[in-house]
Amino acid sequence: MRNVFRVAILVLLVSLLAQAAEPRRKRVAIMDFEYGTVRTAVAGIFGTDVDVGRGIRDLLVKYLVKDGTYSVIERAALDKILAEQNFSTSDRANPASAAKIGKLLGVDAMIFGSITQFGYDNKQTKVGGGGGGWGGWGIGGFSHKKSKAIVTVDARAVDIDTAEILLVADGKGESSRESTSMLGGGGSWHGFGGGAVDFGSSDFQQTILGEAVKGATEQMASALIQGADKLSARTITVEGLVAFVDGATVVLNVGARSGLKAGDQLSVERVTREIKDPATGKILRRMSDKIGVIQVTSLDDNSAEAKIVTGSGFKVGDMAKTTTQ
């Protein structure tokens, strides 16, 4: 019995050590893809301008979340920051803009990209790429001759501190079937709403365009997953002050701009003595006592609201600090 107990303890310890040694997943946020170069083709296929860049982004998120290599920031958090920053769709492919958004989100890297081909196989259709060339064929149609659908996309992961591009991934998808309509083959697909299309729906993926979209995005996701080691997990040191205390709620004078994110824990300390250089008056060291621990529940750019995890007697002016990844 004792041996069984010892083995169980050993297995538990090994498991805990393995978990502690396992590096955390890199946190990324993914921008809607830029699709300006294919906008005319998109309007010809759907009969109106559809934000296919958003559709590609959402499908890529689905594949990366399913794989688990990355921790992907949810859509609502990204949209909130974009709205606050008055972000323009023209900035979707701008590394500097992506890096700025990434800092506010507290991620390790931002992923952004472009759709460079979306529609027909040029070798098998006589229809030109201009807007007038689509008019005679109707929504989703492009010719009286059957053709395959082709979609090409590319993505880049950018360092949020330097705006340096760390990783490039691309994908090309081609339908296995031919049709006189990009939206052919999906008999139960009923279109789109709100200027967007769900590229992840099984009905859309039954169309020849859906096949091409799926193939291109899967290939791009695979390249991003394989290159994950090119991204580094950022270590962020955050220091701030308690600005407000009300019961179990503490407000800090630092927020997302400093690298904090919801769920982070900070140690709160009270300075008891400052040691100064007798020659210059410069503070050499601060002696402090630990008051307790707080956990961030919500935040904006310059402040954070937290709940008390341990401790009591928090006061305005107390130091809050942490080193987090």
C-alpha positions in Angstrom: 0.0 0.0 0.0 2.8 2.4 0.9 4.5 1.7 -2.4 1.3 2.5 -4.3 1.0 5.7 -2.4 4.6 6.7 -3.1 4.1 6.0 -6.8 1.0 8.1 -6.9 2.8 11.0 -5.2 5.7 10.7 -7.6 3.4 10.7 -10.7 1.7 13.8 -9.3 5.0 15.6 -8.7 6.2 14.7 -12.2 3.0 16.0 -13.7 3.2 19.3 -11.8 6.8 19.8 -12.8 6.0 19.2 -16.4 3.2 21.7 -16.3 5.4 24.3 -14.6 8.1 23.7 -17.2 5.7 24.0 -20.2 6.0 27.4 -21.8 2.8 29.4 -22.1 1.1 29.8 -25.4 1.8 33.0 -27.3 -1.0 35.5 -27.2 -2.0 36.9 -30.6 -4.8 39.1 -31.9 -5.8 38.9 -35.6 -6.9 41.9 -37.7 -9.5 41.7 -40.4 -7.7 41.0 -43.7 -7.3 43.8 -46.3 -9.2 43.0 -49.5 -8.9 46.2 -51.6 -7.3 44.5 -54.5 -10.2 42.0 -54.9 -13.1 44.3 -54.0 -14.4 44.5 -57.6 -14.3 40.7 -57.9 -16.1 40.4 -54.5 -18.9 42.8 -55.6 -19.3 40.8 -58.8 -19.7 37.5 -56.9 -22.0 38.6 -54.2 -23.8 41.4 -56.0 -22.6 44.0 -53.4 -19.5 44.8 -51.4 -19.0 42.2 -48.7 -16.2 42.3 -46.1 -14.5 39.1 -47.0 -11.5 40.3 -45.0 -13.5 39.9 -41.8 -14.7 36.4 -43.0 -11.1 35.2 -43.6 -10.1 36.5 -40.2 -12.9 34.7 -38.4 -12.1 31.5 -40.2 -8.4 31.8 -39.4 -9.3 32.3 -35.7 -11.4 29.2 -35.8 -8.5 27.1 -37.1 -5.9 28.5 -34.7 -8.1 28.1 -31.7 -8.9 24.5 -32.7 -5.2 23.8 -33.0 -4.3 25.3 -29.6 -0.8 26.5 -30.4 -1.8 30.1 -29.9 -4.0 31.9 -27.4 -6.2 34.1 -29.6 -7.8 37.3 -28.3 -11.6 37.3 -28.7 -13.3 39.4 -31.3 -15.1 41.6 -28.8 -11.9 42.8 -27.1 -10.3 43.6 -30.5 -13.4 45.5 -31.7 -13.5 47.6 -28.5 -9.9 48.8 -28.9 -10.4 49.4 -32.7 -13.5 51.6 -32.0 -11.7 53.5 -29.2 -8.8 54.2 -31.5 -11.0 55.2 -34.5 -9.2 52.6 -36.5 -9.7 52.8 -40.3 -10.1 49.9 -42.6 -7.3 51.4 -44.7 -4.9 50.6 -41.8 -5.6 46.8 -41.8 -2.4 46.1 -43.7 -0.2 48.6 -41.8 2.4 46.9 -39.4 2.7 50.1 -37.3 -1.0 50.3 -36.8 -1.2 46.6 -35.9 1.6 47.0 -33.4 -0.1 49.9 -31.7 -3.3 47.9 -31.3 -1.3 45.0 -30.0 0.2 47.1 -27.2 -3.2 48.1 -26.0 -4.3 44.5 -26.0 -1.2 43.2 -24.2 -0.5 40.5 -26.8 2.8 39.0 -27.9 2.2 39.7 -31.6 -0.4 40.9 -34.0 -1.4 39.0 -37.1 -2.6 40.9 -40.1 -2.9 40.1 -43.8 -4.3 40.5 -47.3 -6.5 38.7 -49.8 -4.7 38.9 -53.1 -7.0 36.7 -55.3 -10.7 35.9 -54.8 -12.8 34.4 -57.5 -12.2 32.7 -60.9 -9.4 30.9 -62.6 -8.1 33.4 -65.1 -7.1 30.6 -67.5 -10.6 29.3 -67.8 -12.8 32.4 -68.1 -13.1 35.2 -70.7 -14.6 37.7 -68.2 -12.3 40.6 -67.3 -11.6 41.9 -63.8 -13.3 45.3 -64.3 -16.6 46.1 -62.7 -18.6 46.1 -66.0 -17.4 42.7 -66.9 -19.5 41.1 -64.2 -22.9 42.7 -65.1 -24.2 40.1 -67.5 -23.8 37.1 -65.3 -25.8 37.8 -62.2 -24.9 37.3 -58.5 -22.2 34.6 -58.2 -21.9 34.1 -62.0 -18.9 34.9 -64.0 -19.2 33.2 -67.4 -21.2 30.7 -69.4 -18.1 28.5 -69.3 -17.3 26.4 -66.3 -14.3 27.4 -64.2 -12.6 26.7 -60.9 -12.6 29.0 -57.9 -9.2 30.2 -56.6 -8.4 32.2 -53.4 -4.9 33.3 -52.3 -4.2 35.0 -48.9 -1.1 36.0 -47.0 -0.6 36.8 -43.3 2.2 38.5 -41.3 2.9 38.4 -37.6 4.3 41.7 -36.3 6.3 42.4 -33.1 4.2 44.9 -31.1 7.3 46.7 -29.7 9.2 47.3 -33.0 6.6 46.7 -35.7 9.1 44.2 -37.2 7.5 41.4 -39.2 8.5 38.2 -37.5 6.6 35.6 -39.5 5.1 35.4 -43.0 2.5 32.8 -44.0 0.5 32.4 -47.2 -2.1 30.1 -48.5 -3.7 29.2 -51.9 -6.9 27.3 -52.3 -8.5 25.9 -55.4 -11.8 24.2 -55.8 -11.8 20.6 -56.8 -14.9 21.2 -59.0 -15.9 23.6 -61.8 -19.1 25.6 -62.1 -20.6 28.6 -64.0 -21.0 30.2 -60.6 -18.6 30.9 -57.8 -21.4 30.0 -55.4 -22.4 26.8 -57.2 -22.5 23.5 -55.5 -23.9 24.6 -52.2 -27.6 24.0 -52.7 -28.7 24.9 -49.2 -26.6 28.1 -48.9 -28.8 31.1 -48.5 -26.4 34.0 -48.9 -25.2 36.5 -46.4 -26.3 39.4 -44.2 -25.0 42.6 -42.8 -22.2 42.9 -45.3 -20.5 39.8 -44.1 -20.5 36.1 -44.9 -19.8 33.2 -42.6 -16.9 31.4 -44.3 -17.0 28.7 -41.7 -20.5 27.5 -42.4 -20.8 24.0 -43.9 -23.3 25.3 -46.5 -20.8 28.0 -47.8 -17.9 25.5 -47.8 -20.0 23.3 -50.2 -19.8 25.9 -52.9 -16.7 26.0 -55.1 -15.7 29.4 -53.7 -16.1 27.9 -50.2 -13.8 25.1 -51.1 -11.1 27.5 -52.3 -11.5 29.8 -49.2 -11.2 26.8 -46.9 -8.1 25.4 -48.6 -6.3 28.8 -48.6 -7.1 29.6 -45.0 -6.1 26.1 -43.7 -2.8 26.3 -45.6 -2.1 29.8 -44.1 -3.1 28.6 -40.6 -0.8 25.6 -40.9 2.2 27.9 -41.8 1.4 30.2 -38.8 1.3 27.2 -36.5 4.6 25.8 -37.8 6.3 29.2 -37.4 5.1 29.8 -33.8 8.6 29.5 -32.4 9.6 32.7 -34.3 7.4 34.6 -31.9 8.5 35.4 -28.3 6.4 35.5 -25.2 6.8 39.0 -23.8 7.8 39.6 -20.2 6.1 42.7 -18.9 6.9 44.5 -15.7 4.1 46.7 -14.5 4.3 49.2 -11.6 1.6 51.6 -10.6 -0.2 53.2 -7.6 -3.5 52.6 -5.9 -5.7 55.5 -6.9 -9.0 54.5 -5.3 -10.3 52.0 -2.8 -13.9 51.1 -2.1 -14.6 48.0 -0.1 -13.2 45.0 -2.1 -12.6 47.2 -5.2 -9.2 48.8 -6.0 -8.5 51.2 -8.9 -5.0 51.6 -10.2 -3.4 54.5 -12.2 -2.1 52.1 -14.8 -4.0 50.2 -17.5 -3.7 48.4 -20.8 -1.2 50.9 -22.2 1.3 49.7 -19.6 0.8 46.0 -20.5 -1.8 45.0 -18.0 -4.7 42.7 -19.0 -7.7 41.3 -17.3 -6.8 38.4 -14.9 -3.3 39.7 -14.0 -2.4 39.7 -10.3 -0.4 42.4 -8.6 1.3 42.6 -5.3 0.4 45.7 -3.3 3.0 47.1 -1.0 3.3 50.2 1.2 6.6 52.1 1.4 7.8 52.4 4.9 11.2 54.1 4.2 13.1 55.6 1.4 16.9 55.4 1.4 18.5 58.4 -0.3 22.0 59.1 -1.6 23.4 61.6 0.9 25.3 63.4 -1.9 22.6 63.7 -4.6 19.4 63.1 -2.7 18.5 60.5 -5.3 16.4 57.6 -4.0 18.5 54.5 -3.8 16.0 52.0 -2.4 12.5 51.8 -1.1 11.7 49.6 1.9 8.2 48.3 1.9 5.7 46.0 3.6 3.4 43.7 1.6 -0.3 44.6 2.1 -1.9 41.9 -0.1 -2.7 40.8 -3.7 -5.2 42.1 -6.1 -6.5 40.8 -9.5 -7.4 42.9 -12.5 -11.1 42.6 -13.5 -11.5 45.3 -16.1 -9.3 48.1 -17.6 -8.9 50.8 -20.1 -5.8 52.5 -21.5 -4.8 54.3 -18.4 -6.5 52.7 -15.4 -7.5 49.3 -14.1 -10.2 48.0 -11.7 -9.2 45.1 -9.5 -10.6 42.9 -6.8 -8.8 42.0 -3.5 -7.5 38.4 -3.5 -5.7 38.6 -0.1 -4.9 41.3 2.5 -6.8 44.3 3.8 -6.2 48.0 4.7 -5.3 49.1 1.1 -4.8 52.8 0.8 -4.5 55.4 -2.0 -0.8 55.7 -2.8 0.2 52.1 -2.1 2.4 50.6 -4.8 1.1 47.8 -7.0 3.6 45.8 -9.1 3.9 42.5 -10.9 6.0 40.8 -13.5 3.8 38.9 -15.9 3.9 37.0 -19.1 
